[in-house]
Amino acid sequence: MDYYKILGLNTNATKDEIKQAFRTIAKKFHPDKHSSSPKSIKDGATLKFKQASEAYEVLVDDRKRADYNSSYNRSSSYSGGSGYGNYGYGYTYDNRRKNSSSYENYYNYNNYGNKKATVSKLQIIVGYLNSRAFLLNVAFAGAILSGLAAVEIGRDAIWRSQNPGKSFEEAMESIHKTKAVKEEE
């Protein structure tokens, strides 16, 4: 799928031009505008809106656009060759492939059956490490560990304030000696 062609742009379009082209297409093909249209027209408008949304999502983001531009073979796209569609780090939304294993992501296929770009396991891992869910989990684990450290430090401070000059081990040793003496009596 040629995102530039969908939005009616050339490859050196600016972000403002991309936004304007998407707005124009979105106004024309938005599903709400065609809610009372016949099914064939509604389905066609919905498809064009989804394609324009996908194209906008990739082209407006600098990193995604660079990946798209570097991996997309423009000459073969018109002859049914490789396309990029459904941008992502190895994830596909194609129902024909939903039962495949998660490591079968080296060659994914977009909704039109065209082969996607090659995605390595390292790219999948880096994508996960940069994801919001992973970073939130790390922050949560850090908060729990910080809380445990604070409890440990507080426990030691309370012990020292209540038992000056004695370590916990010494106190336990004296307790055991006292119990042993009481048992002998």
Secondary structure as a PSIPRED ss2 file (coil, helix, strand):
# PSIPRED VFORMAT (PSIPRED V4.0)

   1 M C   1.000  0.000  0.000
   2 D C   1.000  0.000  0.000
   3 Y H   0.000  1.000  0.000
   4 Y H   0.000  1.000  0.000
   5 K H   0.000  1.000  0.000
   6 I H   0.000  1.000  0.000
   7 L H   0.000  1.000  0.000
   8 G C   1.000  0.000  0.000
   9 L C   1.000  0.000  0.000
  10 N C   1.000  0.000  0.000
  11 T C   1.000  0.000  0.000
  12 N C   1.000  0.000  0.000
  13 A C   1.000  0.000  0.000
  14 T C   1.000  0.000  0.000
  15 K H   0.000  1.000  0.000
  16 D H   0.000  1.000  0.000
  17 E H   0.000  1.000  0.000
  18 I H   0.000  1.000  0.000
  19 K H   0.000  1.000  0.000
  20 Q H   0.000  1.000  0.000
  21 A H   0.000  1.000  0.000
  22 F H   0.000  1.000  0.000
  23 R H   0.000  1.000  0.000
  24 T H   0.000  1.000  0.000
  25 I H   0.000  1.000  0.000
  26 A H   0.000  1.000  0.000
  27 K H   0.000  1.000  0.000
  28 K H   0.000  1.000  0.000
  29 F H   0.000  1.000  0.000
  30 H C   1.000  0.000  0.000
  31 P C   1.000  0.000  0.000
  32 D C   1.000  0.000  0.000
  33 K C   1.000  0.000  0.000
  34 H C   1.000  0.000  0.000
  35 S C   1.000  0.000  0.000
  36 S C   1.000  0.000  0.000
  37 S C   1.000  0.000  0.000
  38 P C   1.000  0.000  0.000
  39 K H   0.000  1.000  0.000
  40 S H   0.000  1.000  0.000
  41 I H   0.000  1.000  0.000
  42 K H   0.000  1.000  0.000
  43 D H   0.000  1.000  0.000
  44 G H   0.000  1.000  0.000
  45 A H   0.000  1.000  0.000
  46 T H   0.000  1.000  0.000
  47 L H   0.000  1.000  0.000
  48 K H   0.000  1.000  0.000
  49 F H   0.000  1.000  0.000
  50 K H   0.000  1.000  0.000
  51 Q H   0.000  1.000  0.000
  52 A H   0.000  1.000  0.000
  53 S H   0.000  1.000  0.000
  54 E H   0.000  1.000  0.000
  55 A H   0.000  1.000  0.000
  56 Y H   0.000  1.000  0.000
  57 E H   0.000  1.000  0.000
  58 V H   0.000  1.000  0.000
  59 L H   0.000  1.000  0.000
  60 V H   0.000  1.000  0.000
  61 D C   1.000  0.000  0.000
  62 D H   0.000  1.000  0.000
  63 R H   0.000  1.000  0.000
  64 K H   0.000  1.000  0.000
  65 R H   0.000  1.000  0.000
  66 A H   0.000  1.000  0.000
  67 D H   0.000  1.000  0.000
  68 Y H   0.000  1.000  0.000
  69 N H   0.000  1.000  0.000
  70 S H   0.000  1.000  0.000
  71 S H   0.000  1.000  0.000
  72 Y C   1.000  0.000  0.000
  73 N C   1.000  0.000  0.000
  74 R H   0.000  1.000  0.000
  75 S H   0.000  1.000  0.000
  76 S H   0.000  1.000  0.000
  77 S H   0.000  1.000  0.000
  78 Y C   1.000  0.000  0.000
  79 S C   1.000  0.000  0.000
  80 G C   1.000  0.000  0.000
  81 G C   1.000  0.000  0.000
  82 S C   1.000  0.000  0.000
  83 G C   1.000  0.000  0.000
  84 Y C   1.000  0.000  0.000
  85 G C   1.000  0.000  0.000
  86 N C   1.000  0.000  0.000
  87 Y C   1.000  0.000  0.000
  88 G C   1.000  0.000  0.000
  89 Y C   1.000  0.000  0.000
  90 G C   1.000  0.000  0.000
  91 Y C   1.000  0.000  0.000
  92 T C   1.000  0.000  0.000
  93 Y C   1.000  0.000  0.000
  94 D C   1.000  0.000  0.000
  95 N H   0.000  1.000  0.000
  96 R H   0.000  1.000  0.000
  97 R H   0.000  1.000  0.000
  98 K C   1.000  0.000  0.000
  99 N C   1.000  0.000  0.000
 100 S C   1.000  0.000  0.000
 101 S C   1.000  0.000  0.000
 102 S C   1.000  0.000  0.000
 103 Y C   1.000  0.000  0.000
 104 E C   1.000  0.000  0.000
 105 N C   1.000  0.000  0.000
 106 Y C   1.000  0.000  0.000
 107 Y C   1.000  0.000  0.000
 108 N C   1.000  0.000  0.000
 109 Y E   0.000  0.000  1.000
 110 N C   1.000  0.000  0.000
 111 N C   1.000  0.000  0.000
 112 Y C   1.000  0.000  0.000
 113 G C   1.000  0.000  0.000
 114 N C   1.000  0.000  0.000
 115 K E   0.000  0.000  1.000
 116 K C   1.000  0.000  0.000
 117 A C   1.000  0.000  0.000
 118 T C   1.000  0.000  0.000
 119 V C   1.000  0.000  0.000
 120 S C   1.000  0.000  0.000
 121 K H   0.000  1.000  0.000
 122 L H   0.000  1.000  0.000
 123 Q H   0.000  1.000  0.000
 124 I H   0.000  1.000  0.000
 125 I H   0.000  1.000  0.000
 126 V H   0.000  1.000  0.000
 127 G H   0.000  1.000  0.000
 128 Y H   0.000  1.000  0.000
 129 L H   0.000  1.000  0.000
 130 N C   1.000  0.000  0.000
 131 S C   1.000  0.000  0.000
 132 R H   0.000  1.000  0.000
 133 A H   0.000  1.000  0.000
 134 F H   0.000  1.000  0.000
 135 L H   0.000  1.000  0.000
 136 L H   0.000  1.000  0.000
 137 N H   0.000  1.000  0.000
 138 V H   0.000  1.000  0.000
 139 A H   0.000  1.000  0.000
 140 F H   0.000  1.000  0.000
 141 A H   0.000  1.000  0.000
 142 G H   0.000  1.000  0.000
 143 A H   0.000  1.000  0.000
 144 I H   0.000  1.000  0.000
 145 L H   0.000  1.000  0.000
 146 S H   0.000  1.000  0.000
 147 G H   0.000  1.000  0.000
 148 L H   0.000  1.000  0.000
 149 A H   0.000  1.000  0.000
 150 A H   0.000  1.000  0.000
 151 V H   0.000  1.000  0.000
 152 E H   0.000  1.000  0.000
 153 I H   0.000  1.000  0.000
 154 G H   0.000  1.000  0.000
 155 R H   0.000  1.000  0.000
 156 D H   0.000  1.000  0.000
 157 A H   0.000  1.000  0.000
 158 I H   0.000  1.000  0.000
 159 W H   0.000  1.000  0.000
 160 R H   0.000  1.000  0.000
 161 S H   0.000  1.000  0.000
 162 Q H   0.000  1.000  0.000
 163 N C   1.000  0.000  0.000
 164 P C   1.000  0.000  0.000
 165 G C   1.000  0.000  0.000
 166 K C   1.000  0.000  0.000
 167 S C   1.000  0.000  0.000
 168 F H   0.000  1.000  0.000
 169 E H   0.000  1.000  0.000
 170 E H   0.000  1.000  0.000
 171 A H   0.000  1.000  0.000
 172 M H   0.000  1.000  0.000
 173 E H   0.000  1.000  0.000
 174 S H   0.000  1.000  0.000
 175 I H   0.000  1.000  0.000
 176 H H   0.000  1.000  0.000
 177 K H   0.000  1.000  0.000
 178 T H   0.000  1.000  0.000
 179 K H   0.000  1.000  0.000
 180 A H   0.000  1.000  0.000
 181 V H   0.000  1.000  0.000
 182 K H   0.000  1.000  0.000
 183 E H   0.000  1.000  0.000
 184 E H   0.000  1.000  0.000
 185 E C   1.000  0.000  0.000
